[in-house]
C-alpha cells in the first residue's frame, strides 16, 4: 500500500510505502472499548472523610431510665446533641439529619477505570490507525478532505516552530477541514456559565520524536500533535468513534511499523 508524500508547499512530491498497520482490519468494537478505557484514565478518584458527619456529641439515648432519654417525651428517639441538665439537642449523625453522615458515600478504593489487556489494546491501536486510511470512515466522522488518504507529510514538517507557518502549510492540504473546526460552539447549561467552549476535532498530526511541531500545532483549533510513542486510541477515535483525520510525517511511519 502506497501513499503520496506532501511537501511544505502542499504538493505531492513522491510516494511512500506504508507499513502493514495501515492494511489491518478495522475492528470497531475494539476501538470503542479501548477509547473508553483511555477516557476513564482521566477520572479522579473521589472519597470523603471516614469521620464526616460523625464528629459530634450526639448519641442515642433510648433506655427509659437513662438520664436525658427521649423516651415517652413525644419526640422521635434519634441521636441528639448532649445539652446541660438532660435537655434534648438537635438530631445529628444519621443520614436524614442536617449535616449528618452520608448513607452511601463514594470510596477512593472503588475501581473506576476500564481495564483492557495489553494485546487487545495494541490490536485496537493498529485498527484505529488503519481506519484513518479509509476515506468513507473518515467522512462519516464529519471531516472534509479532498485528497487521498492517508496523508503523509514530508519529514521537514517536524522542524516547523511557528504556528502561522504550520497553519499556512496545512491550509493547502486540509484547508476545508480546518475551516470547519474553527467554528466554536458554546456549551449549554451550567457549563456555559463556566466559559465552556467546544471546538470540533480536526486533524491529528503524528510525529516521530520530540520536535518544535508539538508546540507549533497546539494553538490551531481542533488540531492535535502527538508523538507515535504517545499515540492513543482516544486520540485516533475521539468519542470512541473511529476515523479521525490523521496526518503522519514520513519519519513517523518507521515508528508506526514497530507497533
C-alpha positions as MATLAB code, in Angstrom:
seq = 'XXXXXXXXXXXXXXXXXXXXXXXXXXXXXXXXXXXXXXXXXXXXXXXXXXXXXXXXXXXXXXXXXXXXXXXXXXXXXXXXXXXXXXXXXXXXXXXXXXXXXXXXXXXXXXXXXXXXXXXXXXXXXXXXXXXXXXXXXXXXXXXXXXXXXXXXXXXXXXXXXXXXXXXXXXXXXXXXXXXXXXXXXXXXXXXXXXXXXXXXXXXXXXXXXXXXXXXXXXXXXXXXXXXXXXXXXXXXXXXXXXXXXXXXXXXXXXXXXXX';
ca = [
       0.000    0.000    0.000;
       1.397    3.378   -1.058;
       0.533    6.998   -0.311;
       1.531   10.433   -1.527;
       4.071   12.481    0.455;
       3.211   16.178    0.598;
       5.905   18.839    0.760;
       5.805   22.175    2.558;
       4.072   23.860   -0.393;
       1.225   21.340   -0.253;
       2.145   19.458   -3.433;
       2.539   15.707   -3.764;
       6.279   15.177   -4.181;
       6.689   11.392   -4.209;
       5.218    8.142   -2.942;
       5.926    6.211    0.246;
       5.314    2.576    1.103;
       3.037    2.329    4.120;
       3.575   -0.119    6.991;
       1.340   -3.163    7.311;
      -0.576   -1.437   10.138;
      -2.488    0.624    7.559;
      -3.825   -2.540    5.922;
      -5.178   -4.134    9.098;
      -8.850   -4.922    9.596;
     -10.879   -2.158   11.240;
     -12.346   -3.590   14.444;
     -14.888   -1.023   15.598;
     -15.718   -2.991   18.727;
     -12.103   -2.999   19.917;
     -11.626    0.668   19.043;
     -14.688    1.656   21.066;
     -13.618   -0.443   24.045;
     -10.040    0.896   24.043;
     -11.168    4.523   23.596;
     -13.498    4.241   26.588;
     -10.621    2.738   28.565;
      -8.498    5.781   27.680;
     -11.299    8.129   28.738;
     -11.545    6.552   32.176;
      -7.855    7.288   32.782;
      -8.819   10.943   33.124;
     -11.165   10.195   36.024;
     -10.108   11.247   39.507;
     -10.864    9.004   42.495;
     -13.301   10.618   44.910;
     -13.940    9.875   48.551;
     -14.995   11.508   51.801;
     -13.550   11.748   55.278;
     -14.298    8.498   57.151;
     -15.456   10.618   60.138;
     -17.549   13.035   58.086;
     -20.812   13.761   59.908;
     -19.706   11.788   62.966;
     -17.704   14.491   64.775;
     -20.475   15.480   67.139;
     -21.527   14.921   70.745;
     -24.809   13.370   69.634;
     -25.564    9.883   70.900;
     -28.585    7.649   71.061;
     -30.466    7.583   74.380;
     -33.325    5.131   74.158;
     -33.363    3.457   77.556;
     -36.212    4.777   79.683;
     -34.164    5.142   82.846;
     -31.234    6.771   81.060;
     -30.522   10.387   82.006;
     -31.706   12.639   79.198;
     -33.572    9.845   77.398;
     -36.094   10.880   74.753;
     -38.473    8.054   75.528;
     -42.042    8.990   76.491;
     -41.417   12.678   75.681;
     -43.369   12.888   72.455;
     -40.281   13.262   70.269;
     -38.538   10.915   67.883;
     -35.801    8.916   69.539;
     -32.766    9.821   67.473;
     -29.107   10.559   68.229;
     -29.222   14.045   69.694;
     -26.638   16.523   70.914;
     -25.783   16.399   74.590;
     -27.022   19.544   76.356;
     -26.850   20.565   80.013;
     -29.482   19.346   82.507;
     -30.508   16.435   80.279;
     -32.174   18.546   77.635;
     -32.636   17.192   74.118;
     -30.443   18.776   71.447;
     -30.606   18.684   67.658;
     -30.586   15.403   65.810;
     -27.123   14.706   64.368;
     -25.029   11.887   62.918;
     -27.704    9.950   60.994;
     -28.084   10.435   57.203;
     -31.513   12.048   57.480;
     -30.234   14.746   59.871;
     -28.811   18.125   58.949;
     -25.029   17.810   58.497;
     -25.300   14.089   59.175;
     -23.181   11.394   57.573;
     -23.942   10.189   54.059;
     -25.634    6.831   53.730;
     -23.502    5.604   50.821;
     -20.534    7.938   50.292;
     -18.016    7.430   47.448;
     -14.905    5.416   48.261;
     -11.432    6.074   46.918;
     -10.786    2.356   46.569;
     -13.606    1.918   44.056;
     -12.361    0.756   40.647;
     -13.429    3.477   38.214;
     -11.011    2.630   35.395;
     -11.963    0.410   32.477;
      -9.196   -2.139   32.254;
      -8.090   -3.689   28.977;
      -5.476   -6.293   28.077;
      -2.219   -5.077   26.532;
      -2.535   -7.243   23.428;
      -6.141   -6.203   22.995;
      -5.213   -2.522   23.276;
      -2.363   -2.949   20.765;
      -4.758   -4.527   18.287;
      -7.226   -1.680   18.842;
      -4.483    0.912   18.260;
      -3.445   -0.722   14.989;
      -7.085   -0.958   13.953;
      -7.599    2.764   14.721;
      -4.551    3.632   12.588;
      -5.946    1.538    9.741;
      -9.290    3.370    9.998;
      -7.575    6.682    9.216;
      -6.722    5.324    5.756;
     -10.376    4.723    4.802;
     -11.932    7.836    3.310;
     -15.500    6.678    3.883;
     -14.815    6.086    7.583;
     -13.153    9.495    7.952;
     -16.006   11.216    6.116;
     -18.530    9.511    8.398;
     -16.990   11.390   11.333;
     -17.746   14.685    9.598;
     -14.274   15.512    8.279;
     -13.948   17.319    4.976;
     -10.989   16.177    2.901;
     -10.408   16.205   -0.856;
      -7.064   14.394   -1.113;
      -6.409   10.664   -0.922;
      -5.856    9.066    2.479;
      -3.723    8.538    4.448;
      -1.941   11.879    4.271;
       1.836   11.634    4.642;
       3.861   14.778    5.280;
       7.487   15.320    4.489;
       9.820   14.972    7.473;
      10.692   18.674    7.149;
       7.338   19.444    8.796;
       8.763   18.325   12.149;
      11.124   21.316   12.114;
       8.299   23.893   11.931;
       8.304   26.049   15.057;
       5.774   28.742   14.100;
       2.024   28.229   14.297;
       1.352   30.582   11.379;
       3.730   28.669    9.118;
       2.150   25.332   10.032;
      -1.353   26.695    9.506;
      -0.350   28.026    6.097;
       1.062   24.652    5.056;
      -1.951   22.693    6.322;
      -4.434   25.070    4.702;
      -3.280   23.943    1.257;
      -3.838   20.257    2.100;
      -6.808   20.214    4.513;
      -7.999   23.825    4.440;
     -11.698   22.886    4.324;
     -11.482   20.782    7.480;
      -9.524   23.467    9.343;
     -12.240   25.964    8.455;
     -14.898   23.552    9.734;
     -13.100   23.118   13.055;
     -12.658   26.861   13.538;
     -16.370   27.307   14.290;
     -16.621   27.069   18.052;
     -19.741   26.066   19.931;
     -20.751   27.162   23.417;
     -21.726   24.539   25.926;
     -25.203   24.634   27.404;
     -26.451   24.964   30.967;
     -24.006   25.296   33.828;
     -21.038   24.576   31.566;
     -21.818   27.706   29.565;
     -21.524   29.902   32.661;
     -18.112   28.390   33.319;
     -16.849   29.598   29.968;
     -17.002   26.224   28.276;
     -16.258   26.311   24.558;
     -16.160   23.370   22.191;
     -14.141   23.154   19.001;
     -14.783   20.282   16.573;
     -11.914   17.843   16.201;
      -9.823   18.373   13.108;
      -6.506   16.793   12.142;
      -4.221   14.690   14.290;
      -0.557   15.009   13.330;
       1.742   12.146   14.346;
       5.474   12.860   14.576;
       8.387   10.533   15.221;
      10.054   12.306   18.164;
      10.163   15.484   20.226;
      10.117   18.367   17.780;
       9.079   22.052   17.574;
       5.932   20.924   15.751;
       4.461   19.699   19.037;
       4.316   23.272   20.291;
       3.509   24.913   16.957;
       0.343   22.916   16.389;
      -1.333   23.274   19.772;
      -2.821   26.725   19.047;
      -4.649   25.664   15.886;
      -8.298   24.916   16.760;
      -9.087   21.222   16.513;
      -5.524   20.158   15.675;
      -3.509   17.858   17.944;
       0.142   16.874   17.537;
       1.468   13.756   19.277;
       4.479   11.501   19.124;
       3.923    7.988   17.841;
       5.125    6.653   21.194;
       2.345    8.670   22.910;
      -0.328    7.755   20.382;
      -3.578    6.531   21.964;
      -6.806    5.089   20.641;
      -8.705    8.009   22.159;
      -6.663   10.455   20.064;
      -7.352    8.480   16.877;
     -11.017    7.889   17.750;
     -12.413   10.784   19.824;
     -15.689    9.881   21.451;
     -14.944    6.197   20.752;
     -15.743    6.751   17.071;
     -13.064    5.656   14.617;
     -11.907    7.605   11.583;
     -10.245   10.822   12.703;
      -8.448   12.761   10.004;
      -4.778   11.932   10.626;
      -1.555   13.182    9.098;
       1.699   11.289    9.535;
       5.196   12.537    8.892;
       7.435   10.324    6.795;
       9.698    9.718    9.790;
       6.699    8.651   11.878;
       5.983    5.742    9.524;
       9.109    3.970   10.718;
       7.911    4.267   14.313;
       4.411    3.037   13.410;
       5.886   -0.078   11.832;
       7.289   -1.013   15.263;
       3.867   -1.026   16.972;
];
